[in-house]
Amino acid sequence: MRRVFLAVETVFDRAFGPRANPLHHLGAISYWLFWIIVASGFYLYAFYETGVEATYASVERLSREQWFAGGLMRSVHRYASDALVVTMLLHLVRHFAFDRYRGFRAFSWITGVVLLWFAYVSGINGFMLPWDRLGQYVATATAEWLDALPVFRGALVRNFVLPENVTDRFFSLLSFLHIGIPLAMLAALWVHTQRVPQARTLPPKPLMAGTALTMLALAVVRPVIGQGPAEAGSVATTLSFDWFYLTVYPLLLKMPPIQLWLLVGGATALMVLAPWLPPRRRRRGEPVRVIFHPGDVAVEVRDGETLLDAGLRRGLALPFECRSGGCGVCKATVVGGEVDPGPARTDALTPEERARGRVLMCCATPLGELSIELDDGQRPLAGVETYDARVERLDRLAPDVIGLALRLQGGRRIEYLAGQYLNVVLPAGERRSYSFTTASGSTDLVELQVRRIPGGRFSTMLFESIRPGDALRVEGPFGDFVLREPSDRPVVFVAGATGFAPVKSLLEEAFRRGARRPMHLYWGVRTRADLYAAELAGRWAREHPNFRFVPVLSEPAPGDRWDGRTGLVHEAILADFPDLSGHEVYACGSLRMVQAARPAFVAQGLAEDACHSDAFTEVPPSAAAAAGPVGSGGAAATPGAAG
């Protein structure tokens, strides 16, 4: 089935172009047809009269006396309805063929089956409204079919035996159903679509125009007309039939109605259960993390989810058009990890491109942790998310450092990379930036480390007035100060004061990944009391043979009894590493520290692209208004604000 679709799509590409290929936009075309049906239906309803004597006459008058408007509208309404069934079925079959109906997609698949039922029931109901011979046949056959169910026990079909049994109320009921069912279908469409990230509910404009003109051309060439008024007590022997909606009705002449119910019900149950039926491919299970570069944005990709869908669900601004592997707009390069390229067409992704690690994000699924590089000029920027949070815990880590734990409200979680940061949004709109202190993850409990800044607005509030249970607003995540993996180069982590916070998260992420390369942490503070996590760093050194911890005091107090390294932290590194070539450095601290350390490291052999730095500035009240939105542990090479 997949090969057939790909072959037909290749032919359609030559006719329509890859971006306007209708097979790439079946869901959106179905939406567009639905709106055509609604618009034409409103016009028809304005002239439709409910009543035994009036119904057929009003439809015929509309069709013949208003052939230039009402007649065209009736025909467009009918042909758009038929086309809707075709596009919905093709949409369903295509997702089945490409194995996009299992796992987390099962919800969309099941709602799609429900939508198909809504379309059929509404269309069958619509054939009854004109009350011509076809409408009479459909109403009578439907009544006989429903009467086979125990709930009706043969009561419905008696309403169509004698003329006096069909009353005006019957047509009022039909009209009510023909309005109510599409309204329910519209609600189901919203439920069906809202699970699809950035779903497009309208096709490209050329397809919209082409679809509408096709319906209009069919209406002109072959107008829909009535098949004579209904005659109670008689049965039509010849009818102009509609095979799109009334496919199963001839079977009522060949089998008992209850058997037809079993056939239709069994087919529906099979479709609903399809996501859990064999054949089933081997599943990966847990979500995996994919990093999009540039920007180092982390995305959790669910089992069977494409890179594009996962990125769009995360809110990334990724390029895409057809979402079907035909246009090639969403090409990217795999720079680390393994990926299943999926059913990408060779004219959109050549074998040579595959050999170079190129993939189509709309088709590719990760086989494990993965790094993706977007093309030049593209950046996977995510929309800024704002969260309501409450203070869960305040831990005094040092005389001027507090560990702040925030619990996100409303069941929300924030997904971040180690080394990134968030902003605390103050009531007046100012922002103070603080790094995550734990390894990459998705969590509702955010842990930060805040140092008191003399005169700092937020840090003063935190030390003096904020208590557990107080409400705060935060936004993020931000920042590029993240691990560059995979790499086997020895790495030196440099932390100045509370620059330890993002470095802590980077180290915990490296330990979580089982990194085996040599890692060194140099932590520079003023006094011994400022080494608020020295015990933790010492434990890391005992548990990980490839890790070494070197604390450095710049102004040891007389009572510190310090016999370790002293001076500036970057100078201690220069003394220990006379040749930094082949190493990586991650440095986080004050802007002055980073500005002094970076050129010194480069002068001692460190490659420019191997020095990853993150500088922050302290913001006193006089500068609060000028503080930028990035901060302590903020974006690489972008000074931030803490205070």
C-alpha positions as CSV (number, residue, x, y, z in Angstrom):
1,M,0.0,0.0,0.0
2,R,2.8,2.4,0.8
3,R,4.6,1.7,-2.5
4,V,1.3,2.4,-4.3
5,F,0.8,5.7,-2.5
6,L,4.4,6.7,-3.2
7,A,4.1,5.8,-6.9
8,V,0.9,7.7,-7.3
9,E,2.3,10.7,-5.4
10,T,5.2,10.8,-7.8
11,V,2.8,11.1,-10.8
12,F,0.7,13.7,-9.0
13,D,3.9,15.7,-8.3
14,R,4.4,16.1,-12.0
15,A,0.9,17.5,-12.4
16,F,0.5,19.6,-9.3
17,G,4.0,20.1,-7.9
18,P,5.2,18.6,-4.6
19,R,3.9,21.4,-2.5
20,A,0.4,21.3,-4.0
21,N,0.1,17.6,-4.3
22,P,-3.5,16.8,-3.1
23,L,-2.4,13.5,-1.6
24,H,-0.2,15.5,0.8
25,H,-3.2,17.5,2.0
26,L,-6.0,15.0,2.2
27,G,-7.0,16.1,5.8
28,A,-6.9,19.8,4.9
29,I,-8.9,19.2,1.7
30,S,-11.5,17.3,3.8
31,Y,-11.8,20.4,6.0
32,W,-12.2,22.7,3.0
33,L,-14.9,20.4,1.5
34,F,-16.7,20.5,4.9
35,W,-16.9,24.3,4.7
36,I,-18.1,24.2,1.1
37,I,-20.8,21.8,2.2
38,V,-21.8,24.1,5.1
39,A,-21.9,27.3,3.0
40,S,-24.0,25.7,0.2
41,G,-26.2,24.0,2.9
42,F,-27.0,27.4,4.5
43,Y,-28.2,28.7,1.1
44,L,-30.3,25.6,0.5
45,Y,-31.8,25.7,4.0
46,A,-33.0,29.3,3.4
47,F,-35.4,28.0,0.7
48,Y,-36.2,24.6,2.0
49,E,-39.7,24.1,3.4
50,T,-40.6,21.3,5.8
51,G,-43.9,19.5,5.1
52,V,-45.3,16.5,3.3
53,E,-46.7,18.6,0.5
54,A,-44.1,21.4,0.5
55,T,-40.7,19.7,0.8
56,Y,-40.4,18.1,-2.7
57,A,-41.9,21.2,-4.4
58,S,-39.5,23.6,-2.6
59,V,-36.4,21.6,-3.6
60,E,-37.6,21.3,-7.2
61,R,-38.5,25.0,-7.4
62,L,-35.0,25.8,-6.0
63,S,-33.3,23.5,-8.5
64,R,-35.3,24.6,-11.7
65,E,-36.4,28.1,-11.2
66,Q,-33.1,29.1,-9.6
67,W,-30.9,26.9,-11.7
68,F,-28.2,29.7,-11.9
69,A,-28.0,29.8,-8.1
70,G,-30.1,27.3,-6.1
71,G,-29.6,24.5,-8.7
72,L,-25.8,25.0,-8.7
73,M,-25.8,25.2,-4.9
74,R,-27.7,21.9,-4.6
75,S,-25.3,20.2,-7.0
76,V,-22.2,21.6,-5.4
77,H,-23.6,20.5,-2.0
78,R,-24.0,17.0,-3.3
79,Y,-20.7,16.7,-5.1
80,A,-18.7,18.2,-2.2
81,S,-20.3,15.7,0.1
82,D,-19.3,12.8,-2.2
83,A,-15.8,14.2,-2.4
84,L,-15.6,14.5,1.4
85,V,-16.1,10.7,1.7
86,V,-13.4,10.1,-0.8
87,T,-10.8,12.3,0.8
88,M,-11.6,11.1,4.3
89,L,-11.3,7.5,3.3
90,L,-8.0,8.2,1.4
91,H,-6.7,10.1,4.5
92,L,-7.6,7.1,6.7
93,V,-6.0,4.5,4.3
94,R,-2.8,6.6,3.8
95,H,-2.2,6.8,7.6
96,F,-2.8,3.1,7.8
97,A,-0.4,2.4,4.9
98,F,2.4,4.5,6.5
99,D,1.9,3.0,10.0
100,R,0.8,6.3,11.5
101,Y,-2.1,5.1,13.6
102,R,-0.5,3.3,16.5
103,G,0.8,4.4,19.9
104,F,0.1,8.1,20.7
105,R,-1.6,8.4,17.3
106,A,-4.3,5.9,18.3
107,F,-6.5,8.7,19.6
108,S,-6.5,10.6,16.3
109,W,-7.1,7.3,14.5
110,I,-10.2,6.5,16.6
111,T,-11.6,10.0,16.4
112,G,-11.1,9.7,12.6
113,V,-13.3,6.6,12.5
114,V,-15.9,8.5,14.5
115,L,-15.7,11.4,12.0
116,L,-16.3,9.0,9.1
117,W,-19.4,7.7,10.8
118,F,-20.7,11.3,11.3
119,A,-20.1,12.0,7.6
120,Y,-22.0,8.9,6.5
121,V,-24.9,9.4,8.9
122,S,-25.2,13.1,7.9
123,G,-25.0,12.3,4.2
124,I,-27.6,9.5,4.4
125,N,-29.9,11.8,6.3
126,G,-29.4,14.4,3.6
127,F,-30.6,12.1,0.9
128,M,-34.0,11.9,2.7
129,L,-34.6,15.7,2.8
130,P,-35.7,16.3,-0.9
131,W,-38.3,13.5,-0.4
132,D,-38.1,12.2,-4.0
133,R,-38.1,8.5,-4.9
134,L,-34.4,8.1,-3.8
135,G,-35.1,9.9,-0.5
136,Q,-38.1,7.6,0.1
137,Y,-36.1,4.5,-0.7
138,V,-33.3,5.6,1.7
139,A,-35.7,6.4,4.5
140,T,-37.6,3.1,4.1
141,A,-34.5,1.0,3.8
142,T,-32.9,2.7,6.8
143,A,-36.0,2.1,8.8
144,E,-36.0,-1.6,7.9
145,W,-32.3,-1.8,8.7
146,L,-32.8,-0.1,12.1
147,D,-35.8,-2.3,12.9
148,A,-33.5,-5.3,13.0
149,L,-32.1,-3.9,16.2
150,P,-33.9,-5.1,19.4
151,V,-34.4,-1.5,20.6
152,F,-36.8,-0.7,17.7
153,R,-38.5,-4.1,17.2
154,G,-40.0,-3.3,13.8
155,A,-41.7,0.0,14.8
156,L,-40.0,2.3,12.4
157,V,-40.9,0.9,9.0
158,R,-44.6,1.2,9.7
159,N,-44.3,4.9,9.4
160,F,-43.7,4.6,5.7
161,V,-46.4,2.1,4.7
162,L,-49.3,4.5,4.4
163,P,-49.3,8.2,3.2
164,E,-51.0,9.4,6.3
165,N,-48.2,8.0,8.4
166,V,-45.6,10.5,7.0
167,T,-46.3,13.8,8.7
168,D,-44.8,17.3,8.7
169,R,-43.0,16.4,12.0
170,F,-40.9,13.8,10.1
171,F,-39.3,16.5,7.9
172,S,-38.7,18.8,10.9
173,L,-36.9,15.9,12.6
174,L,-34.8,15.3,9.4
175,S,-33.9,19.0,9.2
176,F,-32.9,19.1,12.9
177,L,-30.7,16.0,12.4
178,H,-29.1,17.5,9.3
179,I,-28.0,20.5,11.3
180,G,-27.2,18.8,14.5
181,I,-25.0,16.0,13.1
182,P,-22.6,18.4,11.2
183,L,-22.4,20.5,14.4
184,A,-21.3,17.4,16.3
185,M,-18.9,16.6,13.4
186,L,-17.4,20.0,13.7
187,A,-16.7,19.5,17.4
188,A,-15.2,16.0,16.6
189,L,-13.0,17.7,14.0
190,W,-11.6,20.0,16.6
191,V,-10.9,17.1,18.9
192,H,-9.4,15.1,16.1
193,T,-7.1,18.0,15.0
194,Q,-6.0,19.5,18.3
195,R,-3.7,16.5,18.9
196,V,-1.8,17.2,15.7
197,P,0.9,19.8,16.2
198,Q,0.4,22.9,13.9
199,A,-2.2,21.0,11.9
200,R,-3.2,22.9,8.8
201,T,-7.0,22.9,8.3
202,L,-6.9,24.5,4.9
203,P,-5.0,23.3,1.9
204,P,-2.7,25.6,-0.2
205,K,-4.7,28.2,-2.1
206,P,-4.3,26.6,-5.5
207,L,-5.8,23.4,-4.1
208,M,-8.6,25.4,-2.5
209,A,-9.5,27.2,-5.7
210,G,-9.1,24.0,-7.8
211,T,-11.4,22.0,-5.5
212,A,-14.1,24.6,-5.5
213,L,-13.9,25.0,-9.3
214,T,-14.1,21.3,-9.8
215,M,-17.2,21.1,-7.7
216,L,-18.7,24.0,-9.7
217,A,-17.8,22.4,-13.0
218,L,-19.4,19.1,-12.0
219,A,-22.5,21.0,-11.0
220,V,-22.7,22.7,-14.4
221,V,-21.9,19.6,-16.5
222,R,-24.1,17.2,-14.6
223,P,-26.6,19.0,-12.4
224,V,-28.3,17.1,-9.6
225,I,-32.1,16.8,-10.1
226,G,-34.9,15.1,-8.3
227,Q,-36.1,11.6,-9.2
228,G,-39.8,12.2,-9.0
229,P,-41.9,12.8,-5.9
230,A,-42.1,10.1,-3.2
231,E,-45.2,7.8,-3.5
232,A,-46.1,6.1,-0.3
233,G,-47.2,2.5,-0.7
234,S,-45.0,2.0,-3.8
235,V,-41.4,0.9,-4.3
236,A,-39.1,2.5,-6.9
237,T,-37.6,-0.1,-9.3
238,T,-35.0,2.1,-11.0
239,L,-33.0,4.8,-9.2
240,S,-30.0,7.0,-9.9
241,F,-27.9,5.7,-7.1
242,D,-25.1,7.3,-5.1
243,W,-22.3,4.8,-4.4
244,F,-20.3,7.1,-2.2
245,Y,-22.8,7.2,0.7
246,L,-25.2,4.4,0.0
247,T,-22.6,1.6,-0.7
248,V,-24.1,-0.9,1.7
249,Y,-27.8,-0.4,0.9
250,P,-27.9,-2.8,-2.0
251,L,-26.7,-5.5,0.4
252,L,-30.1,-5.1,2.2
253,L,-31.6,-6.9,-0.8
254,K,-29.1,-9.7,-0.5
255,M,-28.8,-10.5,3.2
256,P,-30.9,-10.2,6.4
257,P,-30.5,-6.7,8.0
258,I,-29.0,-8.2,11.2
259,Q,-26.2,-9.7,9.2
260,L,-25.5,-6.4,7.6
261,W,-25.3,-4.8,11.1
262,L,-22.8,-7.5,12.1
263,L,-20.8,-6.8,8.9
264,V,-20.7,-3.0,9.4
265,G,-20.3,-3.3,13.2
266,G,-17.4,-5.8,12.7
267,A,-15.7,-3.6,10.2
268,T,-16.0,-0.6,12.5
269,A,-14.7,-2.6,15.5
270,L,-11.8,-3.8,13.4
271,M,-10.9,-0.2,12.5
272,V,-11.1,1.0,16.1
273,L,-8.9,-1.9,17.3
274,A,-6.4,-1.6,14.4
275,P,-3.8,0.3,16.5
276,W,-3.5,-2.7,18.8
277,L,-3.7,-5.5,16.2
278,P,-0.8,-7.3,14.4
279,P,1.3,-6.9,12.4
280,R,3.2,-4.7,14.9
281,R,6.7,-3.5,14.5
282,R,9.1,-3.6,17.4
283,R,8.5,-0.5,19.5
284,R,11.1,1.6,21.2
285,G,9.1,2.3,24.4
286,E,10.3,5.3,26.3
287,P,10.6,8.7,24.7
288,V,14.1,9.8,23.6
289,R,15.8,13.2,23.6
290,V,16.7,14.9,20.4
291,I,18.8,18.1,20.3
292,F,18.1,20.6,17.5
293,H,21.0,22.8,16.5
294,P,21.7,25.7,16.3
295,G,20.1,26.7,19.6
296,D,20.6,23.3,21.4
297,V,16.8,22.9,21.9
298,A,15.9,19.6,23.5
299,V,12.8,17.7,22.5
300,E,11.3,14.5,23.9
301,V,10.3,12.3,20.9
302,R,7.7,9.7,21.6
303,D,7.8,6.2,20.1
304,G,6.9,6.3,16.4
305,E,6.8,10.1,16.3
306,T,8.6,11.9,13.5
307,L,11.2,14.5,14.2
308,L,9.0,17.2,12.6
309,D,5.9,16.4,14.7
310,A,7.9,16.3,17.9
311,G,9.6,19.6,17.2
312,L,6.3,21.3,16.2
313,R,4.6,19.9,19.3
314,R,7.5,21.4,21.4
315,G,6.7,24.8,19.6
316,L,9.8,25.0,17.5
317,A,9.7,27.0,14.3
318,L,10.7,24.2,11.9
319,P,10.3,24.4,8.1
320,F,7.7,22.1,6.6
321,E,5.2,22.0,3.8
322,C,3.7,18.6,2.8
323,R,4.6,16.6,5.9
324,S,4.6,13.5,3.6
325,G,8.2,13.2,2.4
326,G,7.5,14.7,-1.0
327,C,8.5,18.3,-1.1
328,G,11.9,18.2,0.7
329,V,11.4,21.4,2.6
330,C,12.1,19.9,6.0
331,K,15.6,18.5,5.2
332,A,18.1,18.4,8.1
333,T,21.4,16.7,8.9
334,V,22.0,14.0,11.5
335,V,25.2,15.0,13.4
336,G,25.0,12.4,16.2
337,G,23.0,9.2,16.9
338,E,21.0,6.9,14.6
339,V,17.7,7.5,12.8
340,D,15.2,5.6,10.8
341,P,14.8,7.8,7.6
342,G,11.3,6.5,7.0
343,P,9.4,6.4,3.7
344,A,11.0,9.5,2.1
345,R,10.8,9.5,-1.7
346,T,14.1,9.3,-3.6
347,D,13.2,12.4,-5.6
348,A,12.9,14.4,-2.4
349,L,15.9,12.8,-0.6
350,T,18.5,11.2,-2.9
351,P,20.6,8.2,-1.9
352,E,23.7,10.5,-2.0
353,E,22.0,12.8,0.5
354,R,21.1,9.9,2.8
355,A,24.7,8.8,2.7
356,R,25.7,12.3,4.0
357,G,23.3,11.9,6.9
358,R,20.5,14.0,5.5
359,V,16.9,13.2,6.5
360,L,13.4,14.5,6.0
361,M,12.2,15.4,9.4
362,C,8.6,14.6,8.5
363,C,9.5,11.0,7.8
364,A,12.5,10.3,10.1
365,T,12.2,8.8,13.6
366,P,15.0,8.5,16.1
367,L,16.4,5.1,17.2
368,G,18.0,6.6,20.3
369,E,19.4,10.0,21.5
370,L,20.0,12.1,18.5
371,S,21.4,15.5,17.4
372,I,20.0,17.3,14.4
373,E,21.5,20.3,12.5
374,L,19.1,22.5,10.6
375,D,20.2,24.1,7.4
376,D,21.8,27.6,7.2
377,G,19.5,30.4,8.1
378,Q,17.1,28.1,10.1
379,R,16.9,28.2,13.8
380,P,14.5,26.1,15.9
381,L,13.3,28.9,18.0
382,A,10.7,27.8,20.5
383,G,7.9,30.1,21.8
384,V,8.5,31.4,25.3
385,E,6.3,29.5,27.8
386,T,5.1,31.2,30.9
387,Y,4.3,29.2,34.0
388,D,2.6,29.8,37.4
389,A,4.7,28.4,40.2
390,R,4.7,28.3,44.0
391,V,7.7,28.3,46.3
392,E,8.0,24.7,47.6
393,R,11.3,25.0,49.5
394,L,13.9,27.5,50.6
395,D,17.3,26.1,51.6
396,R,20.0,28.3,53.0
397,L,23.1,26.9,51.2
398,A,25.5,29.6,52.3
399,P,25.2,32.9,54.2
400,D,24.3,34.7,50.9
401,V,23.0,31.8,48.8
402,I,19.6,30.2,48.9
403,G,18.4,27.1,47.1
404,L,15.0,27.8,45.7
405,A,12.6,25.0,44.7
406,L,9.5,26.0,42.6
407,R,6.5,23.7,41.9
408,L,4.8,24.5,38.6
409,Q,1.0,24.7,38.9
410,G,-1.8,23.3,36.8
411,G,-0.1,19.9,36.2
412,R,2.4,21.6,33.8
413,R,6.0,20.5,33.2
414,I,8.9,22.4,31.8
415,E,11.3,20.6,29.5
416,Y,14.9,21.9,29.5
417,L,18.6,21.0,28.8
418,A,21.3,21.0,31.5
419,G,22.9,24.4,31.5
420,Q,19.8,26.3,30.4
421,Y,18.0,28.8,32.6
422,L,14.7,30.5,33.2
423,N,13.4,34.0,34.1
424,V,11.6,34.9,37.2
425,V,9.1,37.5,36.1
426,L,8.6,40.2,38.8
427,P,5.3,42.0,39.3
428,A,6.5,45.2,37.5
429,G,7.6,43.0,34.5
430,E,11.4,42.9,35.3
431,R,13.1,39.6,34.8
432,R,15.8,37.9,36.9
433,S,17.5,34.9,35.3
434,Y,18.7,31.7,37.1
435,S,20.0,28.4,35.9
436,F,18.6,25.0,36.3
437,T,20.7,23.1,38.8
438,T,19.8,19.5,37.8
439,A,20.4,17.3,34.7
440,S,18.2,17.6,31.6
441,G,14.7,16.6,32.0
442,S,11.0,17.3,32.0
443,T,9.8,18.3,35.4
444,D,7.3,20.2,37.5
445,L,9.8,20.9,40.3
446,V,12.4,23.5,39.3
447,E,15.5,23.9,41.5
448,L,17.6,27.2,41.4
449,Q,20.4,28.8,43.3
450,V,20.1,32.5,44.1
451,R,22.9,34.6,45.6
452,R,22.0,37.8,47.4
453,I,23.0,40.9,45.5
454,P,23.2,44.1,47.7
455,G,20.1,46.1,46.7
456,G,19.0,43.4,44.3
457,R,15.2,43.5,44.0
458,F,14.4,39.8,43.7
459,S,17.2,38.4,45.8
460,T,16.3,40.8,48.6
461,M,12.7,39.7,48.5
462,L,13.8,36.1,48.5
463,F,16.0,36.5,51.6
464,E,13.6,38.8,53.5
465,S,9.9,38.2,52.6
466,I,9.2,35.3,50.3
467,R,8.0,32.2,52.0
468,P,7.0,28.6,51.0
469,G,3.6,28.7,49.3
470,D,4.1,32.1,47.7
471,A,3.2,32.5,44.0
472,L,5.8,33.4,41.3
473,R,5.7,33.5,37.5
474,V,8.6,32.0,35.5
475,E,9.3,31.7,31.8
476,G,11.7,29.6,29.7
477,P,13.8,27.7,29.1
478,F,16.5,29.8,27.5
479,G,20.2,29.4,26.7
480,D,22.8,27.6,24.6
481,F,25.2,26.8,27.4
482,V,24.7,23.0,27.0
483,L,26.9,19.9,26.6
484,R,28.2,19.4,23.1
485,E,27.9,15.7,22.6
486,P,29.2,13.3,21.4
487,S,32.8,14.1,22.3
488,D,35.8,12.3,23.8
489,R,37.9,15.4,24.5
490,P,38.9,16.0,28.1
491,V,36.7,18.8,29.5
492,V,37.4,21.5,32.1
493,F,34.4,23.1,33.9
494,V,35.0,26.5,35.4
495,A,32.6,28.0,37.9
496,G,32.7,31.4,39.5
497,A,30.5,31.7,42.7
498,T,26.9,30.7,41.8
499,G,28.1,30.0,38.3
500,F,28.3,26.6,39.9
501,A,24.6,26.1,39.4
502,P,24.6,25.5,35.6
503,V,28.0,23.6,35.9
504,K,26.3,21.3,38.4
505,S,23.6,20.5,36.0
506,L,26.1,19.9,33.2
507,L,28.1,17.5,35.3
508,E,25.0,15.6,36.5
509,E,23.9,15.3,32.9
510,A,27.4,13.9,32.0
511,F,27.3,11.5,34.9
512,R,23.8,10.4,33.8
513,R,25.0,9.7,30.3
514,G,27.9,7.7,31.6
515,A,30.6,9.9,30.2
516,R,34.0,8.4,30.4
517,R,36.2,11.2,29.2
518,P,38.3,13.1,31.8
519,M,36.4,15.9,33.5
520,H,37.8,18.6,35.8
521,L,35.8,21.1,37.9
522,Y,37.5,24.3,39.1
523,W,35.3,26.3,41.4
524,G,36.4,29.7,42.3
525,V,34.9,31.6,45.3
526,R,36.1,34.2,47.8
527,T,36.0,32.3,51.1
528,R,35.6,28.7,52.3
529,A,32.0,29.4,53.4
530,D,31.1,30.1,49.7
531,L,31.9,26.5,48.8
532,Y,28.3,25.6,49.6
533,A,28.4,22.3,47.6
534,A,32.0,21.2,48.3
535,E,30.8,18.0,49.9
536,L,28.7,17.1,46.8
537,A,31.7,17.8,44.5
538,G,33.9,15.7,46.7
539,R,31.4,12.8,46.6
540,W,31.4,13.0,42.7
541,A,35.2,12.7,42.8
542,R,34.9,9.6,44.9
543,E,32.2,8.0,42.8
544,H,33.6,8.8,39.3
545,P,37.3,8.0,38.7
546,N,37.4,10.3,35.6
547,F,36.3,13.4,37.6
548,R,38.6,15.7,39.6
549,F,37.5,18.7,41.8
550,V,39.7,21.7,42.5
551,P,38.3,24.5,44.7
552,V,40.1,27.9,44.5
553,L,39.7,30.7,47.0
554,S,40.5,34.2,46.0
555,E,40.2,35.9,49.5
556,P,40.5,33.1,52.1
557,A,39.5,34.4,55.6
558,P,41.9,34.0,58.5
559,G,39.6,31.5,60.1
560,D,39.3,29.3,57.0
561,R,42.5,27.4,57.7
562,W,42.8,26.9,54.0
563,D,45.8,25.1,52.5
564,G,44.3,24.6,49.0
565,R,44.6,26.6,45.8
566,T,44.3,30.4,46.0
567,G,44.1,33.3,43.6
568,L,42.0,33.6,40.4
569,V,40.3,30.4,39.3
570,H,41.3,30.7,35.6
571,E,44.9,31.2,36.6
572,A,44.8,27.9,38.5
573,I,43.7,26.2,35.3
574,L,46.4,27.9,33.2
575,A,49.0,26.6,35.7
576,D,47.7,23.0,35.6
577,F,47.1,22.9,31.8
578,P,50.1,24.5,30.0
579,D,48.6,23.1,26.8
580,L,44.8,23.2,26.4
581,S,44.8,22.0,22.8
582,G,42.5,19.0,22.4
583,H,40.4,20.1,25.5
584,E,37.0,21.6,25.9
585,V,36.2,24.3,28.5
586,Y,32.8,25.2,29.9
587,A,33.1,28.5,31.9
588,C,30.3,30.2,33.8
589,G,30.6,33.1,36.2
590,S,30.8,36.9,36.3
591,L,31.3,38.8,33.1
592,R,34.7,39.9,34.3
593,M,35.8,36.3,35.0
594,V,34.7,35.1,31.6
595,Q,36.3,38.1,29.7
596,A,39.6,37.4,31.5
597,A,39.6,33.6,31.1
598,R,38.5,33.1,27.5
599,P,41.4,34.8,25.7
600,A,43.9,33.3,28.2
601,F,42.6,29.8,27.4
602,V,42.7,30.4,23.7
603,A,46.3,31.8,24.0
604,Q,47.2,28.5,25.7
605,G,46.0,26.3,22.8
606,L,42.3,26.0,23.4
607,A,40.3,26.0,20.1
608,E,37.9,28.9,19.7
609,D,35.0,26.5,19.1
610,A,35.9,24.4,22.2
611,C,35.4,27.3,24.6
612,H,31.8,27.5,25.8
613,S,31.1,30.4,28.1
614,D,28.2,31.9,29.9
615,A,28.6,35.2,31.7
616,F,26.2,37.0,34.0
617,T,25.9,40.5,35.4
618,E,24.6,41.6,38.8
619,V,21.8,44.1,38.6
620,P,21.5,46.7,41.3
621,P,18.3,48.8,41.6
622,S,19.7,51.6,39.5
623,A,20.2,49.3,36.5
624,A,17.1,47.1,37.0
625,A,15.2,48.8,34.2
626,A,18.0,48.0,31.8
627,A,18.4,44.4,32.7
628,G,18.0,42.1,29.8
629,P,15.9,38.9,29.7
630,V,18.8,36.5,29.8
631,G,20.7,35.8,32.9
632,S,22.8,33.9,35.3
633,G,23.4,30.8,33.4
634,G,22.0,32.5,30.3
635,A,22.8,32.2,26.6
636,A,26.4,31.7,25.6
637,A,28.2,34.9,24.9
638,T,25.1,36.9,26.2
639,P,25.5,38.6,29.5
640,G,22.4,38.2,31.7
641,A,21.0,39.6,34.9
642,A,20.8,38.4,38.4
643,G,19.6,40.4,41.4
